[in-house]
Amino acid sequence: MLTYLFVGGSFALYIGIAVWSRAGSTKDFYVAGGGVHPVVNGMATAADWMSAASFISMAGIISFIGRDGSVYLLGWTGGYVLLALLLAPYLRKFGRFTVPDFIGERYYSNTARIVAVICLIFVSFTYVAGQMRGVGIVFSRFLEVEVSTGVIIGMAVVFMYAVLGGMKGITYTQVAQYCVLIFAYMVPAIFISLMITGNPIPQFGFGSEVNDGSGLSVLQKLDGVLLELGFSAYTAGTKSTIDVFAITAALMFGTAGLPHVLVRFFTVPKVSDARLSAGYALVFIAILYTTAPAVASFARLNLVDTVHNTPYADAPEWFANWENTGLIAWQDKNNDGIMQYGAGPAMSPAKPSFDSNTGPHGQRLLNNSPTESDNEVYIDRDIMVLANPEIANLPGWVIALVAAGGVAAALSTAAGLLLVISSAISHDLLKQTLLPKITEKQELLYARIAAAVAVCIAGLFGIYPPAFVAQVVAFAFGLAAASLFPALLLGIFSKRANKQGAISGMLVGLFFTFSYIAYFKFLAPALNTPDYWLWGISPEGIGTLGMLLNFGVVIIVSSLTAKPPKSVQKLVDNIRIPSGAAVANHH
C-alpha cells in the first residue's frame, strides 16, 4: 500500500509540474526559455545524469563483479568533469539548441548535421532502452505486474510530461526527481551501514569493521565469504588492464558527447552560469556515486547471509516476492530442499523462463535445462539495489521510497533523452534541413509527435532488452565517444577540421563501434563462436578505439581537403575567447 502511495504521489507531482510549466514556444520546449537558475539546473542535470543505470544497475554490477565494476564509477564521474571543462561552456557560448545544430553550423554542412542526427538517435535509443528496462523492473516487483507491463506504465508517464512540458516541464520535474532519488538512495544506505558496521555514513562504513566480532573490515569479510563459495575475491580484478582502461575511457569520452546532458547547459542565462551549474551538478552527483560502492558490498553480504544454506521452506519473504517477478529463482539440483548459492550459472545461458508449475517445495520451476555448476540460485543483477532494503529487513516505508527513487532515476533520464531525439528530428532534420518553411507552431507539433514515436520505440527496447541495464548504457556511451565526441572537441579547438573530415570521422567511428558491439553481443553468441576480442578489448570498451579511429580520420581527411571558410575559422576563435577579452586586448 505504501509503495502505491509513494510512487503514485511522485507521479502526481511530476505530471502536475509538467502541466504547470508546459511549453508554449519552441524555446521553452528545447531549452526551457533559457532562464533556469544554476543551482536548479545543477539539480536537474544531476537527475538527468543519474539514470536507472546509476541508481539501479551500477551498484548491482559492482556487487557481482567487485573491483572490475569500478570502471563505471571512474568513467562516468571523470567524464562529467571532462564535459564540464571541455565542452559545456563553449557550446553554451555558441548558443545553439542541439548538438546536431552545433555540428551543422560549425562544419557548414547539412550533411554533417544529418550524420550527427543519425549518431544522436543511435546513442539515445541505446541509452533509453536501459531506462525503460529499469522502469519495468521497478514496476514488476512493486506493482506485481510483468516487466513488460511495467515498461508500458512507464511509457505512459514519460509521454505525459515529456510531450506536454518539453524541456521546461522536464527541468522542474527533474529537480523533484533528484530530491526523490537521492533521498531514496541514501536512507537505506545509512540504515544498512548502521546495521552492518555501526557507522551511519555509508562512505565510512565501507571501510569500517563489520560488527559481528570477527575484527574484519567489510571488504575482508566479503573476500573471505566469496572465496569460500568459489567466487573470485571481491577486491581482485579479473579484467585485463587494457580492457579496464578502454571501458573507463569509452565511458568518460562518451559522457562528454552525451547529447541530453550537453543540452542542459543551454537552459541557463549566461556562459558563467553554465560553468556554475556544472559545478553544482558534480556535487549533487558525487553524493550518490561515493555511496554506490558501499551499497554494493553491503547488498552482496546480506544476500549471501540470507540465501546460502537456507532451507527453501524458511526462505525470507523478500525471496518469494522477487521470485514472482522472474528476476530471482532457485533450482534444487541435489533434491535436499536447501538453497545452495555459489559460483557458476544456475541455469543454461539463455534468459530464464518460468514454468507455471511449482516444484516439490513450492518453488517456481525454470524451463532452462540445468547447468553443470553447483550454484542453485539465479539472481538478476539489476534487482540488487531495489531488493537491498527488503533483504536487510528495513521498514515498509523505506522499501516504498526506494521504488519511487528507482522510477524517478529512470524517468528523469528517459525524458531528457526523448526530448533530445524529438528536437533532433523536429529542429535539425525538419526545420533546418528538409522543411525550412514550417512555422514555429508546426515545429512544436512535429517535436511532440517525434517524442511520442520515440516513447513507443523506447518501450519496445525496454521489453526486449539486449543486456543488463548498465551494460546497455555502456554501449550508448561507447557509441557517443566514437561518433559525436571527436566532432564536438575538434569543432571547438581546431580551426583546420572541416566538413569532409567530420562527416567521414563520425561515420567511420559509428560504423566500426556499432558493428563490433553487434557482432560480439548478438551474432557471436548465436553462431557459438568464441570471443576473439581485438587486443583483448570488450564490446563495452570498444568505443575508445572507435573514437581514436574517428580522430584519425578527421585529421587525415581534413589535411587532404580544403580549409574551412574564413567565417568558420573566425567563429572557432570567438567561441574560445572569454567575453570582454577582445575589448581588453583592444585597449
LINWOQUI-V499531 format. One record per backbone hydrogen bond with DSSP energy under -0.5 kcal/mol. CO is the residue of the C=O (numbers start at 1). NH is the residue of the N-H. If there is no record, write none. Layout:
BEGIN
co	nh
CO	NH
CO	NH
END
This chain:
BEGIN
co	nh
1	5
2	6
3	7
4	8
5	9
6	10
7	11
8	12
9	13
10	14
11	15
12	16
13	17
14	18
15	19
16	20
17	21
19	22
25	29
26	30
27	31
27	33
28	32
28	168
29	167
31	34
32	35
36	269
37	41
38	42
39	43
40	44
41	45
42	46
43	47
44	48
45	49
46	50
49	51
51	55
52	56
52	57
53	58
56	60
56	385
57	61
58	62
59	63
60	64
61	65
62	66
65	68
66	69
67	70
68	71
69	72
69	73
70	74
71	75
72	76
73	77
74	78
75	79
76	80
77	81
78	82
79	83
80	84
81	85
82	86
82	87
83	87
83	88
84	89
87	91
88	92
89	93
90	94
91	95
91	96
98	102
99	103
100	104
101	105
102	106
103	107
104	109
105	108
109	113
110	114
111	115
112	116
113	117
114	118
115	119
116	120
117	121
118	122
119	123
120	124
121	125
122	126
123	127
124	128
125	129
126	130
127	130
127	131
128	132
129	133
130	134
131	135
132	136
133	137
134	138
135	139
136	140
137	141
138	142
139	143
139	145
146	150
147	151
148	152
149	153
150	154
151	155
152	156
153	157
154	158
155	159
156	160
157	161
158	162
158	163
159	163
159	164
160	164
161	165
162	166
164	23
165	168
165	169
166	170
167	171
168	172
169	173
170	174
171	175
172	176
173	177
174	178
175	179
176	180
177	181
178	182
179	183
180	184
181	185
182	186
183	187
184	188
185	189
186	190
187	191
188	192
189	193
190	194
191	195
192	196
193	197
193	198
193	199
194	198
196	211
198	200
200	202
201	204
201	205
202	206
204	207
205	208
208	218
210	212
210	213
210	215
216	210
217	221
218	222
219	223
220	224
221	225
222	226
223	227
224	228
225	229
226	231
227	230
229	343
233	236
234	67
240	244
241	245
242	246
243	247
244	248
245	249
246	250
247	251
248	252
249	253
250	254
251	255
252	256
253	257
254	257
255	258
257	259
258	261
258	262
259	263
261	264
261	265
262	265
263	266
264	267
267	36
270	274
271	275
272	276
273	277
274	278
275	279
276	280
277	281
278	282
279	283
280	284
281	285
282	286
283	287
284	288
285	288
285	289
286	290
287	291
288	291
288	292
289	293
291	294
291	295
292	296
293	297
294	298
295	299
296	300
297	301
298	302
299	303
300	304
301	305
302	306
303	307
304	308
307	310
310	339
311	314
312	315
316	319
316	320
317	321
318	322
319	323
320	324
322	325
322	326
322	327
322	328
323	326
327	380
329	378
331	333
337	312
339	309
339	310
339	341
340	342
340	376
340	377
343	375
353	367
353	368
357	365
359	362
363	359
365	355
369	348
376	331
376	378
377	379
378	329
379	381
380	383
381	384
383	387
384	388
385	389
387	390
387	391
388	392
389	394
390	393
395	398
395	399
396	400
397	401
398	402
399	403
400	404
401	405
402	406
403	407
404	408
405	409
406	410
407	411
408	412
409	413
410	414
411	415
412	416
413	417
414	418
415	419
416	420
417	421
418	422
419	423
420	424
421	425
422	426
423	427
423	428
424	429
425	430
426	431
427	432
429	434
430	435
435	438
439	443
440	444
441	445
442	446
443	447
444	448
445	449
446	450
447	451
448	452
449	453
450	454
451	455
452	456
453	457
454	458
455	459
456	460
457	461
458	462
459	463
460	464
468	472
469	473
470	474
471	475
472	476
473	477
474	478
475	479
476	480
477	481
478	482
479	483
480	484
480	485
481	486
483	487
484	488
485	489
486	490
487	491
488	492
489	493
490	494
498	502
499	503
500	504
501	505
502	506
503	507
504	508
505	509
506	510
507	511
508	512
509	513
510	514
511	515
512	516
513	517
514	518
515	519
516	520
517	521
518	522
518	523
519	524
522	526
523	527
524	528
524	529
530	532
531	533
533	536
534	537
536	538
538	541
538	542
541	544
541	545
542	546
543	547
544	548
545	549
546	550
547	551
548	552
549	553
550	554
551	555
552	556
553	557
554	558
555	559
556	560
557	561
558	561
565	568
565	569
566	570
567	571
568	572
569	573
570	574
571	575
572	576
573	577
576	578
578	581
578	582
580	584
581	585
582	586
583	587
END
